[in-house]
Amino acid sequence: MLTFIIGLILFSCVLLVLVILAQNAKGGGLTSQFGGSGATNIIGVKKTGDLLEKLTWGFAIAIMVLSLSTNFITPAAGSKGSDILDKAGEQAAPPSMEMPASDSVEKEQN
């Protein structure tokens, strides 16, 4: 299930990039360079811009929702991580070093 959702996220990302590249920017965008201007004459410039903007928002929201859903699909991964972190904390803790007997302790015993 997790692999399927990650695949959907990647597919949505690729489509989002393509939709963004197709939009008209200040320089005209890719639609005018690859013959998209003929399509805008048929559909209309205003409607094409609205469609591309809606697709951009739709793919962006889909990516966010799918990314957040991966957290709820794999709740068991969080419990394993805490055990690993506990073990790492135990290993990383410096060993308690006892202070060597100082000269003052020896003098008191004499």
Residue frames as qw, qx, qy, qz and C-alpha x, y, z in Angstrom:
[[0.000, 0.886, 0.463, 0.000, 0.00, 0.00, 0.00],
 [0.311, -0.791, 0.104, 0.517, 2.83, 2.36, 0.87],
 [0.410, -0.128, 0.602, 0.674, 4.53, 1.67, -2.45],
 [0.212, 0.633, 0.664, 0.336, 1.30, 2.46, -4.29],
 [0.121, -0.944, -0.250, 0.176, 0.91, 5.81, -2.53],
 [0.386, -0.599, 0.339, 0.614, 4.56, 6.73, -3.16],
 [0.383, 0.196, 0.688, 0.585, 4.00, 5.87, -6.82],
 [0.085, 0.833, 0.525, 0.149, 0.96, 8.18, -6.90],
 [0.279, -0.860, 0.005, 0.427, 3.02, 10.96, -5.31],
 [0.409, -0.316, 0.528, 0.674, 5.74, 10.60, -7.95],
 [0.278, 0.474, 0.703, 0.451, 3.18, 10.50, -10.77],
 [0.054, -0.922, -0.377, 0.070, 1.48, 13.63, -9.40],
 [0.371, -0.700, 0.197, 0.578, 4.85, 15.39, -9.15],
 [0.381, -0.001, 0.631, 0.676, 5.66, 14.69, -12.79],
 [0.129, 0.691, 0.637, 0.318, 2.23, 15.90, -13.90],
 [0.221, -0.898, -0.208, 0.318, 2.57, 19.01, -11.74],
 [0.383, -0.460, 0.379, 0.706, 5.88, 19.87, -13.40],
 [0.281, 0.275, 0.700, 0.597, 4.37, 19.42, -16.86],
 [0.014, -0.838, -0.540, -0.083, 1.35, 21.57, -16.01],
 [0.298, -0.816, -0.011, 0.495, 3.56, 24.32, -14.61],
 [0.370, -0.247, 0.523, 0.727, 5.77, 24.28, -17.70],
 [0.215, 0.493, 0.716, 0.444, 2.71, 24.55, -19.94],
 [0.075, -0.861, -0.411, 0.290, 1.50, 27.75, -18.28],
 [0.392, 0.761, 0.081, 0.511, 2.14, 31.13, -19.83],
 [0.545, -0.522, -0.180, 0.632, 4.84, 33.03, -18.07],
 [0.035, 0.833, -0.057, -0.549, 6.22, 36.47, -18.91],
 [0.102, -0.447, 0.692, 0.558, 8.18, 34.91, -21.74],
 [0.621, 0.214, -0.409, -0.633, 5.22, 33.08, -23.26],
 [0.748, -0.197, 0.567, -0.285, 5.73, 29.66, -21.67],
 [0.292, -0.188, 0.879, 0.326, 6.14, 26.38, -23.47],
 [0.529, 0.534, 0.626, -0.206, 2.68, 26.42, -25.01],
 [0.406, 0.847, -0.066, -0.336, 3.66, 28.95, -27.63],
 [0.059, -0.633, 0.718, 0.282, 6.96, 27.22, -28.43],
 [0.221, -0.062, 0.965, 0.125, 5.53, 23.77, -29.09],
 [0.205, -0.224, -0.698, -0.649, 2.45, 24.68, -31.06],
 [0.106, -0.450, -0.786, 0.409, 0.20, 25.25, -28.07],
 [0.125, 0.286, 0.040, -0.949, -0.93, 28.59, -29.48],
 [0.362, -0.082, -0.670, -0.643, -3.24, 26.80, -31.93],
 [0.369, -0.384, -0.837, 0.120, -4.93, 25.02, -29.05],
 [0.101, -0.405, -0.431, 0.800, -5.42, 28.29, -27.19],
 [0.245, 0.094, -0.315, -0.912, -7.21, 29.73, -30.22],
 [0.452, -0.249, -0.776, -0.362, -9.67, 26.84, -30.18],
 [0.450, -0.481, -0.690, 0.301, -10.25, 26.69, -26.42],
 [0.113, -0.917, -0.107, -0.366, -9.55, 30.32, -25.67],
 [0.381, 0.448, -0.519, 0.620, -6.72, 31.87, -23.71],
 [0.417, -0.466, 0.336, -0.704, -8.79, 32.60, -20.64],
 [0.930, -0.174, -0.010, -0.324, -10.20, 29.07, -20.35],
 [0.822, 0.267, -0.414, 0.284, -6.80, 27.44, -20.88],
 [0.136, 0.494, -0.501, 0.697, -5.25, 29.56, -18.14],
 [0.641, -0.376, 0.250, -0.621, -8.07, 28.70, -15.75],
 [0.975, 0.006, -0.188, -0.120, -7.77, 24.98, -16.50],
 [0.659, 0.356, -0.475, 0.461, -4.01, 24.97, -15.98],
 [0.134, -0.495, 0.450, -0.731, -4.35, 26.92, -12.73],
 [0.821, -0.274, 0.125, -0.485, -6.96, 24.48, -11.40],
 [0.936, 0.145, -0.304, 0.099, -4.80, 21.52, -12.39],
 [0.362, 0.492, -0.518, 0.599, -1.81, 23.08, -10.63],
 [0.423, -0.428, 0.410, -0.686, -3.74, 23.54, -7.40],
 [0.935, -0.090, -0.051, -0.341, -5.27, 20.09, -7.69],
 [0.833, 0.249, -0.418, 0.264, -1.92, 18.32, -8.13],
 [0.139, 0.495, -0.522, 0.680, -0.31, 20.37, -5.34],
 [0.632, -0.348, 0.300, -0.624, -3.11, 19.50, -2.91],
 [0.968, 0.042, -0.195, -0.153, -3.02, 15.84, -3.99],
 [0.611, 0.387, -0.537, 0.435, 0.72, 15.67, -3.28],
 [0.159, -0.448, 0.507, -0.719, 0.25, 17.18, 0.18],
 [0.813, -0.207, 0.146, -0.524, -2.65, 14.86, 1.07],
 [0.936, 0.166, -0.309, 0.022, -0.85, 11.76, -0.19],
 [0.401, 0.460, -0.573, 0.547, 2.34, 12.73, 1.65],
 [0.381, -0.386, 0.468, -0.698, 0.45, 13.19, 4.91],
 [0.913, -0.076, -0.045, -0.398, -1.43, 9.92, 4.40],
 [0.719, 0.311, -0.585, 0.210, 1.85, 7.98, 4.34],
 [0.038, -0.401, 0.632, -0.663, 2.29, 8.94, 7.99],
 [0.687, -0.142, 0.332, -0.631, -1.03, 7.37, 8.95],
 [0.896, 0.216, -0.322, -0.218, -0.48, 4.21, 6.91],
 [0.715, 0.216, -0.553, 0.368, 2.79, 3.32, 8.67],
 [0.458, -0.785, 0.139, -0.393, 2.18, 3.88, 12.41],
 [0.945, -0.288, -0.006, 0.152, 4.30, 0.87, 13.39],
 [0.658, 0.457, -0.157, 0.578, 7.46, 2.50, 12.10],
 [0.142, -0.779, 0.202, -0.576, 7.31, 5.11, 14.87],
 [0.813, -0.537, 0.151, -0.168, 7.38, 2.54, 17.66],
 [0.921, 0.094, -0.015, 0.378, 10.45, 0.81, 16.21],
 [0.371, 0.690, -0.134, 0.606, 12.23, 4.13, 15.95],
 [0.436, -0.786, 0.199, -0.390, 11.90, 4.86, 19.66],
 [0.935, -0.301, 0.137, 0.127, 13.61, 1.58, 20.57],
 [0.747, 0.381, 0.005, 0.545, 16.44, 2.38, 18.22],
 [0.049, 0.799, -0.135, 0.584, 16.76, 5.86, 19.66],
 [0.706, -0.665, 0.157, -0.186, 16.84, 4.47, 23.21],
 [0.933, -0.079, 0.114, 0.331, 19.63, 2.06, 22.31],
 [0.528, 0.588, -0.020, 0.613, 21.55, 4.80, 20.55],
 [0.259, -0.842, 0.135, -0.453, 21.25, 7.02, 23.61],
 [0.854, -0.493, 0.165, 0.032, 22.62, 4.27, 25.83],
 [0.853, 0.158, 0.113, 0.485, 25.59, 3.69, 23.54],
 [0.325, 0.718, 0.003, 0.615, 26.32, 7.36, 23.08],
 [0.503, -0.845, 0.042, -0.177, 26.36, 8.10, 26.81],
 [0.350, 0.615, -0.628, 0.323, 29.94, 8.37, 28.00],
 [0.742, -0.263, -0.592, 0.173, 30.91, 5.80, 30.60],
 [0.423, -0.888, 0.026, -0.181, 30.97, 7.14, 34.10],
 [0.621, 0.404, -0.461, 0.489, 34.56, 7.71, 35.04],
 [0.658, -0.698, -0.228, 0.167, 35.56, 7.46, 38.65],
 [0.085, 0.921, -0.306, 0.225, 37.98, 10.05, 39.83],
 [0.746, 0.153, -0.526, 0.378, 41.36, 8.61, 40.74],
 [0.610, -0.688, -0.277, 0.279, 42.34, 8.88, 44.34],
 [0.247, 0.873, -0.139, 0.396, 44.01, 12.20, 44.84],
 [0.474, 0.288, -0.562, 0.614, 47.00, 13.01, 47.00],
 [0.321, -0.433, 0.284, -0.793, 44.76, 14.67, 49.59],
 [0.895, -0.236, -0.133, -0.353, 42.91, 11.41, 50.28],
 [0.825, 0.137, -0.441, 0.326, 46.23, 9.60, 50.75],
 [0.172, 0.421, -0.436, 0.776, 47.49, 12.29, 53.14],
 [0.599, -0.422, 0.124, -0.669, 44.37, 11.98, 55.28],
 [0.954, -0.124, -0.256, -0.098, 44.88, 8.24, 55.62],
 [0.635, 0.274, -0.480, 0.540, 48.50, 8.65, 56.79]]
